[in-house]
Amino acid sequence: MKLTFILPAIGKKPGKKYIGTWKMEPLTIAQLQALTPPEIETELFDDRVELIDYETQTDLVCITVETYTAKRSYRIAARFRERGIPVVMGGYHATLCPEEAELYCDSVIVGNAETVWAQMLQDVRQGTLKRRYSGETAEYDIQPDKRIFKGKPYLPVSLVETGRGCIHHCEFCSISQFYCSRYYARSHELILDDLRRSEHKYTFLVDDNLVADRRNALRLFEEITPLKKKWAGQGTLTIGRDPALLKAMKQSGCEVILIGFESLNKENLQQMNKSFNYALGERDELVQRVHDAGIGIYATFVFGYDNDDEQTIEDALRFAQKHKFYTAAFNHLLPFPNTALYDRLKAENRLIYDKWWLAEGYNYGELAFHPKRISAERLSQCCRDARKEFSGTKTVLSRGFASLGRTSPLLWGLFWGMNLRIGGEVDQKMHVPIGENLDELPK
């Protein structure tokens, strides 16, 4: 038996190369590979870095679907199903929209695959593949098998999973919906073993909120410290209130932490159910404490909530420039399906597309709904302008020299390479047609 894994890309402009700064190893595929018995032959086509061989001889195609890649996923599936090859889909989008996914494939895995993968493969062998498998969130006590990535041109960064889910209820977040606002910590023994196996200098600790469980996080950082790894992860600004936690993070090798500021506006934060981010009077001080601990910040902002206008975007840009963040993202809001945000905007009749991820003519960087205080087109342009200015040469130089005083020399080269490249790709990424023109050789 042979199994073909496929990771779809978002899309690209006709005749242009696929644009993707963050081409990291798809950890989900390595996890599924580890669950697959050794007697089953496997292969991986990563749509972001190579062409898919639609004529490959295989018995089953497995596609990991995200909302941005749904249209592309469904088109890939159709090509294989035309040959009579069954297609199984899983991932966040397939879990949030199983009825939709079932229209385009032979079987859908809802939830995490660990508890149902073996049964699904057995059913394929016996010709009794079910329309749907419901996976549970269980102890994921296996190590990902990354040998399937051999020869792929991924970034030299190892991905190590430390937990799944998040305890918060942010209105726009598909992760909290997927995990019902619960956090599931991974075994420290497995994390440490995974880190020891790492082939790269840098590690990204895959966790939507690494500090969701403070006691667990502190213990993990203490255990990581002797390994002398350099790592980045995701957390919240509340770490600035915890000197012991900051110290343990830095000692364990933390160089950069991604913090979702999302908005500087109190009413917006309240509307998105992110009141824990208020900070208000102490926000600048908390940022300074993180920087003083020797940890750079990857700041993310999202615009489109009801109190947003050109000024709130400008305020966020100036805030990011003031603190000379390691890098920052200025994104427009996207209503992901089956989130509270999507349901609210639909009830308010503000959706431009009922299903933007499938809509013909929808392009990357465009809004899928009508904001209240600014037009959809203007908000998209303002986000683009903020990205462009923050990645301009003058700002990058200022941020780069600040980074020299915060992070390890190992991160300096990464800083310049990442930030200068992002600046060059801002306009290339705008208006990329979702799901289009990926079955041709790049020019």
PLY file of the C-alpha trace (Angstrom):
ply
format ascii 1.0
element vertex 443
property float x
property float y
property float z
element edge 442
property int vertex1
property int vertex2
end_header
0.00 0.00 0.00
1.19 3.54 -0.79
0.03 6.79 0.81
0.57 10.28 -0.66
0.59 13.30 1.66
-0.14 16.71 0.13
0.27 20.12 1.73
-1.57 22.66 -0.48
-0.35 26.21 -1.05
-2.44 29.38 -0.99
-2.02 30.53 -4.56
0.17 32.60 -6.86
-0.10 35.13 -9.63
0.05 33.81 -13.22
3.62 33.43 -14.41
5.08 34.35 -11.01
6.86 32.29 -8.38
5.02 31.23 -5.26
5.66 33.80 -2.52
6.11 32.38 0.95
8.65 33.73 3.42
7.93 31.11 6.07
8.38 27.78 4.31
8.83 25.67 7.42
8.52 21.94 7.82
4.83 20.94 7.94
4.89 19.32 11.36
1.43 17.78 10.94
2.74 15.64 8.07
5.62 14.37 10.20
3.15 13.43 12.92
0.99 11.49 10.47
4.08 9.83 9.02
5.00 8.61 12.51
1.51 7.14 12.92
1.80 5.24 9.63
3.05 1.61 9.82
6.50 1.13 8.21
5.17 -1.36 5.66
3.12 1.43 4.04
5.11 3.41 1.47
4.72 7.19 1.77
5.56 10.33 -0.17
5.01 14.05 0.31
4.23 16.77 -2.20
4.53 20.24 -0.67
2.64 22.51 -3.05
4.60 25.53 -1.78
7.97 24.27 -3.02
7.32 21.72 -5.78
4.85 20.57 -8.40
2.42 17.79 -7.53
2.75 14.62 -9.56
-0.87 13.86 -10.36
0.17 10.65 -12.14
1.94 9.15 -9.14
0.96 5.56 -8.41
-0.70 5.62 -5.00
-3.55 4.03 -3.07
-4.60 6.98 -0.90
-4.14 10.75 -0.93
-4.20 12.63 2.40
-4.59 16.43 2.28
-4.19 18.80 5.23
-6.67 21.64 4.71
-6.56 25.15 6.11
-9.14 27.80 5.28
-6.73 29.73 3.07
-5.93 26.55 1.12
-9.44 25.05 0.94
-10.14 25.95 -2.69
-6.74 24.65 -3.75
-7.24 21.47 -1.68
-10.55 20.72 -3.36
-9.07 21.16 -6.83
-6.17 18.84 -6.01
-8.57 16.24 -4.65
-10.64 16.34 -7.84
-7.60 15.50 -9.97
-6.86 12.35 -7.98
-10.49 11.28 -7.62
-10.82 11.43 -11.41
-8.30 8.57 -11.42
-10.33 6.64 -8.85
-7.89 7.31 -6.01
-9.62 7.97 -2.65
-8.86 11.23 -0.87
-8.92 11.82 2.88
-8.96 15.37 4.26
-8.17 16.67 7.72
-6.90 19.79 9.46
-8.50 22.88 10.99
-10.75 23.75 8.05
-11.97 20.21 7.53
-12.81 20.04 11.23
-14.67 23.35 11.28
-16.46 22.68 7.96
-16.78 18.86 7.67
-19.99 18.96 5.62
-18.31 21.21 3.07
-15.14 19.11 2.93
-17.17 15.93 2.41
-18.40 17.35 -0.89
-14.87 17.22 -2.27
-13.31 14.08 -0.83
-14.06 10.49 0.17
-13.46 10.83 3.89
-12.93 13.55 6.49
-11.00 13.32 9.74
-12.51 15.71 12.27
-10.29 16.73 15.17
-6.89 15.25 15.92
-5.88 12.19 13.91
-3.91 10.23 16.53
-6.86 8.23 17.83
-8.34 7.32 14.42
-5.43 7.12 11.98
-4.78 3.38 12.40
-8.48 2.56 11.98
-8.72 4.74 8.87
-5.75 2.98 7.24
-7.20 -0.42 8.09
-10.50 0.57 6.52
-8.70 1.67 3.35
-7.03 -1.72 3.10
-10.38 -3.46 3.53
-12.23 -1.17 1.15
-14.53 0.10 3.91
-13.39 3.73 4.19
-15.91 5.71 6.26
-17.19 9.14 5.29
-16.08 10.64 8.59
-13.74 9.82 11.47
-13.94 11.79 14.71
-10.57 12.07 16.41
-10.24 12.97 20.07
-7.67 15.15 21.77
-5.54 12.54 23.48
-1.99 12.07 24.74
0.03 12.48 21.56
2.84 10.24 22.79
4.78 9.70 19.57
7.66 11.58 18.02
7.12 13.10 14.57
9.00 11.31 11.79
10.76 14.10 9.91
12.59 11.84 7.49
9.78 12.49 5.02
11.12 16.08 4.69
14.47 14.95 3.26
15.45 16.99 0.23
12.77 19.65 0.73
14.01 23.30 0.77
12.62 24.30 4.16
13.95 26.99 6.49
16.70 25.75 8.84
14.35 25.87 11.83
13.13 22.84 13.77
9.50 22.79 14.86
8.89 21.15 18.23
5.37 20.89 19.60
4.93 21.72 23.29
1.14 21.96 23.53
-2.14 22.32 21.70
-5.01 24.72 22.15
-5.47 27.85 24.22
-7.47 28.76 27.32
-8.81 32.03 25.89
-12.01 32.68 23.89
-10.92 35.24 21.30
-13.82 35.90 18.94
-11.82 35.61 15.72
-9.77 32.54 16.63
-10.31 29.18 14.94
-7.83 27.52 17.33
-9.95 28.21 20.42
-12.98 26.93 18.51
-11.11 23.78 17.46
-9.99 22.98 21.02
-13.02 24.44 22.83
-10.77 26.92 24.67
-8.76 24.22 26.40
-5.01 23.73 26.60
-3.32 20.34 26.27
0.32 20.22 27.37
2.67 17.73 25.75
4.85 15.38 27.79
8.12 17.09 28.77
10.01 13.87 28.20
8.90 13.86 24.57
9.64 17.58 24.14
13.18 17.17 25.45
13.78 14.12 23.27
12.43 16.04 20.27
14.79 18.94 20.99
17.79 16.62 21.29
16.96 15.18 17.86
16.85 18.63 16.29
19.21 19.12 13.37
19.09 22.92 13.40
20.44 25.74 15.55
17.04 27.36 15.87
13.81 25.89 17.16
10.26 27.18 17.06
8.23 25.82 19.96
4.86 25.16 18.36
2.26 26.21 20.88
-0.53 28.74 20.52
0.14 30.01 24.03
3.30 28.61 25.52
2.65 30.26 28.90
-1.02 29.27 29.20
-0.10 27.06 32.16
2.53 28.98 34.11
3.61 26.10 36.34
4.00 23.80 33.36
5.90 26.46 31.42
8.35 27.19 34.25
9.15 23.52 34.69
9.62 23.09 30.95
11.99 26.05 30.71
14.08 24.69 33.56
14.33 21.32 31.82
15.23 22.87 28.46
18.02 25.06 29.86
20.80 22.40 29.93
20.22 21.68 26.22
21.51 25.17 25.32
19.01 25.62 22.51
17.95 28.90 20.92
14.21 29.10 20.44
11.19 31.25 19.66
7.58 30.70 20.67
4.20 32.34 21.22
2.86 33.90 24.40
1.01 36.90 25.78
2.13 40.28 27.08
1.28 39.14 30.62
4.77 37.56 30.77
6.01 41.10 31.40
4.36 40.97 34.82
6.29 37.83 35.77
10.04 38.41 36.30
10.64 34.78 37.29
9.00 33.52 34.13
10.95 35.96 31.93
14.22 34.95 33.54
13.49 31.24 33.10
12.52 31.81 29.45
15.74 33.64 28.65
17.93 31.15 30.51
16.34 28.31 28.57
17.27 29.93 25.25
14.27 32.08 24.33
15.29 34.78 21.86
11.99 35.88 20.32
8.40 35.62 21.53
5.39 36.23 19.30
2.84 38.37 21.12
-0.60 39.04 19.69
-1.26 42.65 20.71
-4.09 42.60 18.13
-5.23 46.14 19.02
-4.27 49.09 21.18
-7.93 50.08 21.47
-9.73 48.97 24.64
-13.15 48.74 22.98
-11.75 46.56 20.19
-10.07 44.24 22.69
-13.30 43.96 24.62
-15.22 43.13 21.45
-12.75 40.40 20.47
-12.89 38.88 23.98
-9.25 39.71 24.59
-9.63 41.77 27.74
-6.54 40.10 29.24
-4.58 42.23 26.72
-5.80 45.57 28.10
-2.55 46.48 29.87
-3.33 50.11 28.84
-1.24 52.27 31.20
1.39 49.57 31.70
1.62 48.33 28.10
4.84 50.22 27.33
6.36 49.12 30.61
5.53 45.45 29.98
7.11 45.61 26.52
10.22 47.16 28.04
10.45 44.40 30.65
10.38 41.74 27.95
13.08 43.58 26.02
15.14 44.15 29.17
15.06 40.39 29.72
16.87 40.01 26.38
13.88 38.71 24.45
12.82 40.18 21.11
9.14 40.58 20.27
7.34 39.56 17.11
4.25 41.77 17.45
1.02 41.03 15.61
-1.91 43.38 15.08
-5.30 42.81 13.47
-7.57 45.52 12.08
-11.23 45.57 11.14
-12.99 45.67 14.47
-15.73 48.22 14.99
-13.52 50.95 16.46
-10.82 50.68 13.81
-10.09 53.42 11.31
-6.97 54.85 9.69
-5.87 56.34 13.00
-5.86 53.04 14.94
-3.64 51.50 12.24
-1.35 54.51 12.39
-1.21 54.24 16.20
-0.19 50.58 16.02
2.52 51.34 13.46
3.98 54.12 15.60
3.81 51.90 18.69
5.73 49.17 16.82
8.32 51.64 15.56
8.70 53.18 19.02
9.56 49.83 20.58
11.68 48.66 17.64
10.13 45.20 17.59
12.11 42.32 16.10
9.36 42.18 13.50
5.64 42.89 13.30
2.57 41.90 11.30
-0.21 44.34 10.42
-3.08 42.15 9.27
-6.70 42.73 8.43
-9.36 40.70 10.19
-10.58 37.53 8.51
-13.83 35.82 9.53
-12.91 32.15 9.71
-15.86 29.77 9.40
-17.73 28.64 12.49
-16.06 31.21 14.71
-18.06 33.67 16.79
-16.73 36.46 14.58
-18.04 34.84 11.39
-21.44 34.22 12.92
-21.69 37.81 14.16
-20.73 39.39 10.85
-23.10 37.11 8.99
-25.96 38.01 11.35
-25.15 41.71 10.80
-25.22 41.19 7.00
-21.66 42.49 6.70
-20.03 39.62 4.82
-18.90 40.49 1.29
-18.60 36.77 0.52
-20.57 34.07 2.28
-17.56 31.77 1.84
-14.59 33.92 0.93
-12.27 30.91 0.87
-14.19 29.49 -2.10
-15.31 32.71 -3.79
-14.17 33.37 -7.34
-12.29 36.64 -7.47
-11.23 36.70 -3.82
-7.54 37.56 -3.50
-5.01 37.48 -0.68
-4.87 40.77 1.20
-8.50 41.71 0.55
-11.23 41.95 3.16
-14.17 39.57 3.16
-16.50 41.86 5.12
-17.48 45.52 5.51
-15.80 47.31 8.46
-17.81 49.99 10.25
-15.55 53.05 10.17
-13.50 52.54 7.01
-14.10 50.95 3.63
-12.86 47.41 3.00
-10.58 48.64 0.20
-9.08 51.42 2.32
-8.45 49.13 5.29
-6.64 46.67 3.03
-4.48 49.48 1.66
-3.69 50.85 5.13
-2.52 47.43 6.30
-0.31 47.19 3.22
1.10 50.66 3.86
1.88 49.83 7.50
3.72 46.65 6.48
5.65 48.57 3.84
6.73 51.35 6.17
7.66 49.01 9.02
9.83 46.97 6.64
11.41 50.01 5.00
15.20 50.32 5.11
15.30 53.13 7.68
12.98 51.32 10.11
14.70 47.96 9.60
18.11 49.50 10.35
16.78 51.13 13.52
15.15 47.88 14.66
18.21 45.85 13.68
20.60 47.85 15.85
18.14 47.58 18.76
18.03 43.83 18.22
21.82 43.63 18.51
21.49 44.66 22.13
18.70 42.20 22.95
19.16 38.90 21.20
21.97 36.41 20.68
24.46 36.93 17.80
22.98 33.74 16.32
19.77 35.70 15.64
21.34 38.74 14.00
21.77 37.18 10.57
18.25 35.77 10.77
16.92 39.23 11.59
18.42 40.90 8.52
17.50 38.08 6.17
13.92 37.87 7.39
13.06 41.55 7.69
14.64 42.71 4.44
12.95 39.89 2.54
9.55 40.63 4.06
9.83 44.22 2.87
10.50 43.09 -0.67
7.51 40.75 -0.69
4.78 43.07 0.64
3.45 44.07 -2.77
4.16 40.68 -4.35
1.77 39.06 -1.89
-1.03 41.57 -2.36
-3.91 40.39 -4.57
-2.63 36.86 -5.07
-5.65 34.87 -6.33
-6.52 32.21 -3.75
-6.04 28.67 -5.04
-4.96 29.71 -8.53
-2.16 28.96 -11.01
-0.14 26.46 -8.99
0.06 23.62 -11.50
2.56 25.31 -13.74
6.30 25.68 -13.53
7.35 28.96 -11.90
8.82 31.44 -14.33
0 1
1 2
2 3
3 4
4 5
5 6
6 7
7 8
8 9
9 10
10 11
11 12
12 13
13 14
14 15
15 16
16 17
17 18
18 19
19 20
20 21
21 22
22 23
23 24
24 25
25 26
26 27
27 28
28 29
29 30
30 31
31 32
32 33
33 34
34 35
35 36
36 37
37 38
38 39
39 40
40 41
41 42
42 43
43 44
44 45
45 46
46 47
47 48
48 49
49 50
50 51
51 52
52 53
53 54
54 55
55 56
56 57
57 58
58 59
59 60
60 61
61 62
62 63
63 64
64 65
65 66
66 67
67 68
68 69
69 70
70 71
71 72
72 73
73 74
74 75
75 76
76 77
77 78
78 79
79 80
80 81
81 82
82 83
83 84
84 85
85 86
86 87
87 88
88 89
89 90
90 91
91 92
92 93
93 94
94 95
95 96
96 97
97 98
98 99
99 100
100 101
101 102
102 103
103 104
104 105
105 106
106 107
107 108
108 109
109 110
110 111
111 112
112 113
113 114
114 115
115 116
116 117
117 118
118 119
119 120
120 121
121 122
122 123
123 124
124 125
125 126
126 127
127 128
128 129
129 130
130 131
131 132
132 133
133 134
134 135
135 136
136 137
137 138
138 139
139 140
140 141
141 142
142 143
143 144
144 145
145 146
146 147
147 148
148 149
149 150
150 151
151 152
152 153
153 154
154 155
155 156
156 157
157 158
158 159
159 160
160 161
161 162
162 163
163 164
164 165
165 166
166 167
167 168
168 169
169 170
170 171
171 172
172 173
173 174
174 175
175 176
176 177
177 178
178 179
179 180
180 181
181 182
182 183
183 184
184 185
185 186
186 187
187 188
188 189
189 190
190 191
191 192
192 193
193 194
194 195
195 196
196 197
197 198
198 199
199 200
200 201
201 202
202 203
203 204
204 205
205 206
206 207
207 208
208 209
209 210
210 211
211 212
212 213
213 214
214 215
215 216
216 217
217 218
218 219
219 220
220 221
221 222
222 223
223 224
224 225
225 226
226 227
227 228
228 229
229 230
230 231
231 232
232 233
233 234
234 235
235 236
236 237
237 238
238 239
239 240
240 241
241 242
242 243
243 244
244 245
245 246
246 247
247 248
248 249
249 250
250 251
251 252
252 253
253 254
254 255
255 256
256 257
257 258
258 259
259 260
260 261
261 262
262 263
263 264
264 265
265 266
266 267
267 268
268 269
269 270
270 271
271 272
272 273
273 274
274 275
275 276
276 277
277 278
278 279
279 280
280 281
281 282
282 283
283 284
284 285
285 286
286 287
287 288
288 289
289 290
290 291
291 292
292 293
293 294
294 295
295 296
296 297
297 298
298 299
299 300
300 301
301 302
302 303
303 304
304 305
305 306
306 307
307 308
308 309
309 310
310 311
311 312
312 313
313 314
314 315
315 316
316 317
317 318
318 319
319 320
320 321
321 322
322 323
323 324
324 325
325 326
326 327
327 328
328 329
329 330
330 331
331 332
332 333
333 334
334 335
335 336
336 337
337 338
338 339
339 340
340 341
341 342
342 343
343 344
344 345
345 346
346 347
347 348
348 349
349 350
350 351
351 352
352 353
353 354
354 355
355 356
356 357
357 358
358 359
359 360
360 361
361 362
362 363
363 364
364 365
365 366
366 367
367 368
368 369
369 370
370 371
371 372
372 373
373 374
374 375
375 376
376 377
377 378
378 379
379 380
380 381
381 382
382 383
383 384
384 385
385 386
386 387
387 388
388 389
389 390
390 391
391 392
392 393
393 394
394 395
395 396
396 397
397 398
398 399
399 400
400 401
401 402
402 403
403 404
404 405
405 406
406 407
407 408
408 409
409 410
410 411
411 412
412 413
413 414
414 415
415 416
416 417
417 418
418 419
419 420
420 421
421 422
422 423
423 424
424 425
425 426
426 427
427 428
428 429
429 430
430 431
431 432
432 433
433 434
434 435
435 436
436 437
437 438
438 439
439 440
440 441
441 442
